[in-house]
Amino acid sequence: MTERKKYTAEFKQRAVDLVIDSGRPIAQVCVDIGVNEGTLGNWVRKYRQEHPEAFADDKPESVTYAEHQRVLKENAKLKQEVEFLSEVSSFFAAKQQS
């Protein structure tokens, strides 16, 4: 039977801070520090539950339907412009070769 590793409270806190402050995924940080992904995930989840005020701003921002439609139109226009510029550059490149 394998013996469970014991981590100090300071180590746990530094590991959680590394995940939260860096914005890196738990899977990436756990490899770097040599801790099981599930273990580090538990530490981060516990920290978030104990400090909900620190994550109040993490909720996604909502946009209005009108803003969403405006962005969709702008995106479509930009796609058309890119397509047009691609065609124009192809035309001029072909013209230079002949």
HUJO-V844820 format. One record per backbone hydrogen bond with DSSP energy under -1.0 kcal/mol. CO is the residue of the C=O (numbers start at 1). NH is the residue of the N-H. E is the energy in kcal/mol with one decimal. If there is no record, write none. Layout:
CO,NH,E + CO,NH,E
This chain:
8,12,-2.3 + 9,13,-2.4 + 10,14,-2.5 + 11,15,-2.3 + 12,16,-2.5 + 13,17,-2.7 + 14,18,-1.9 + 15,19,-1.8 + 16,20,-2.7 + 17,21,-3.1 + 18,22,-1.5 + 19,23,-1.4 + 25,29,-2.1 + 26,30,-2.8 + 28,32,-1.6 + 29,33,-2.2 + 30,34,-1.3 + 30,35,-1.8 + 36,40,-2.4 + 37,41,-2.4 + 38,42,-2.1 + 39,43,-2.0 + 40,44,-2.5 + 41,45,-2.6 + 42,46,-2.5 + 43,47,-2.2 + 44,48,-2.6 + 45,49,-2.1 + 46,50,-2.1 + 47,51,-1.6 + 51,54,-1.2 + 52,55,-1.3 + 55,58,-1.3 + 64,68,-2.2 + 65,69,-2.6 + 66,70,-2.3 + 67,71,-2.3 + 68,72,-2.2 + 69,73,-2.3 + 70,74,-2.5 + 71,75,-2.5 + 72,76,-2.2 + 73,77,-2.4 + 74,78,-2.5 + 75,79,-2.2 + 76,80,-2.0 + 77,81,-2.3 + 78,82,-2.4 + 79,83,-2.4 + 80,84,-2.6 + 81,85,-2.7 + 82,86,-2.2 + 83,87,-2.1 + 84,88,-2.6 + 85,89,-2.6 + 86,90,-2.0 + 87,91,-2.2 + 88,92,-2.5 + 89,93,-2.2 + 90,94,-2.3 + 91,95,-2.0 + 92,96,-2.0 + 93,97,-1.3 + 94,98,-1.0
